[in-house]
């Protein structure tokens, strides 16, 4: 996070400031400590290039780790666009890779 503009940067510049990345790191570790599944922060890398908000701030990049990079929004996209065959394919993949104990259940999607 914070490496620059992407299609997902919601009209922002896509850059992160150090204070925000530290806060995100602390929140993700607190959630992990509470047993809440979340992404984890691998590292924060500072930048010499200033990032302009109200004032010039130190830029930073947060590198995340996760067991999977499948996002909930991917399921929503397939559902809203009525691509139910791809929705089922994605659900089957996630069950097989991350919840194999559900493969033999009568209702693995419930």
C-alpha positions as CSV (number, residue, x, y, z in Angstrom):
1,X,0.0,0.0,0.0
2,X,1.3,3.5,-0.8
3,X,3.3,2.7,-3.9
4,X,1.4,5.2,-6.1
5,X,-1.7,5.5,-8.3
6,X,-3.7,2.3,-9.2
7,X,-7.2,1.7,-10.5
8,X,-8.1,1.2,-6.8
9,X,-6.7,4.4,-5.3
10,X,-10.2,6.0,-5.3
11,X,-9.3,9.3,-7.0
12,X,-6.4,9.8,-4.5
13,X,-2.7,10.0,-5.4
14,X,-2.1,6.4,-4.2
15,X,0.7,7.4,-1.9
16,X,0.8,6.7,1.9
17,X,2.4,8.7,4.7
18,X,4.5,7.1,7.4
19,X,2.0,7.9,10.2
20,X,-0.8,6.1,8.4
21,X,1.3,3.0,7.6
22,X,2.4,2.8,11.2
23,X,-1.2,3.0,12.3
24,X,-2.3,0.4,9.8
25,X,0.5,-1.9,11.0
26,X,-0.4,-1.5,14.7
27,X,-4.1,-2.2,13.9
28,X,-3.4,-5.3,11.9
29,X,-1.1,-6.7,14.6
30,X,-3.7,-5.9,17.3
31,X,-6.4,-7.7,15.3
32,X,-4.1,-10.7,14.9
33,X,-3.4,-10.7,18.6
34,X,-7.2,-10.7,19.3
35,X,-7.5,-13.8,17.0
36,X,-9.3,-11.8,14.2
37,X,-8.2,-13.1,10.8
38,X,-6.5,-10.2,8.9
39,X,-3.6,-9.5,6.6
40,X,-0.3,-9.0,8.3
41,X,2.3,-6.4,7.7
42,X,5.7,-7.7,6.5
43,X,7.4,-4.3,6.5
44,X,7.2,-0.6,6.3
45,X,9.6,1.1,3.9
46,X,10.2,4.8,4.2
47,X,10.7,7.1,1.3
48,X,12.8,10.2,0.8
49,X,10.1,11.6,-1.6
50,X,7.7,13.9,0.2
51,X,4.0,13.1,0.1
52,X,1.8,16.2,0.2
53,X,-1.3,16.3,2.5
54,X,-2.0,19.3,4.6
55,X,1.8,19.6,4.7
56,X,4.7,17.7,3.3
57,X,5.0,14.3,5.1
58,X,7.4,11.4,4.9
59,X,6.1,8.8,2.4
60,X,6.0,5.1,3.1
61,X,5.0,1.8,1.6
62,X,3.3,-1.0,3.7
63,X,4.0,-4.5,2.4
64,X,1.2,-6.9,3.5
65,X,1.1,-10.7,3.7
66,X,-2.0,-13.0,3.7
67,X,-2.7,-16.7,3.3
68,X,-4.8,-15.7,0.3
69,X,-5.3,-12.7,-1.8
70,X,-8.8,-13.6,-2.8
71,X,-11.0,-10.7,-1.7
72,X,-14.6,-10.6,-0.7
73,X,-15.2,-8.1,-3.4
74,X,-14.3,-10.7,-6.0
75,X,-17.3,-12.8,-4.8
76,X,-19.5,-9.6,-4.9
77,X,-18.4,-8.8,-8.4
78,X,-19.3,-12.2,-9.8
79,X,-22.6,-12.1,-8.0
80,X,-23.6,-8.6,-9.1
81,X,-22.6,-9.3,-12.7
82,X,-24.6,-12.6,-12.6
83,X,-21.5,-14.7,-13.5
84,X,-22.7,-17.5,-11.3
85,X,-20.5,-20.1,-12.9
86,X,-17.4,-18.1,-12.0
87,X,-18.8,-17.4,-8.5
88,X,-19.1,-21.1,-7.9
89,X,-15.7,-21.8,-9.4
90,X,-14.1,-19.2,-7.1
91,X,-16.0,-20.6,-4.1
92,X,-14.9,-24.1,-4.9
93,X,-11.3,-23.0,-5.2
94,X,-11.4,-21.1,-1.8
95,X,-13.0,-24.1,-0.1
96,X,-10.5,-26.6,-1.6
97,X,-7.4,-24.4,-0.8
98,X,-8.4,-22.9,2.6
99,X,-11.3,-24.9,4.1
100,X,-10.7,-28.5,2.9
101,X,-12.8,-29.9,5.8
102,X,-15.9,-28.4,4.0
103,X,-15.4,-30.4,0.8
104,X,-17.3,-33.4,2.2
105,X,-20.0,-31.4,3.8
106,X,-23.6,-31.6,2.5
107,X,-23.8,-27.8,2.2
108,X,-20.2,-26.5,1.8
109,X,-21.4,-23.0,0.8
110,X,-23.6,-22.5,3.9
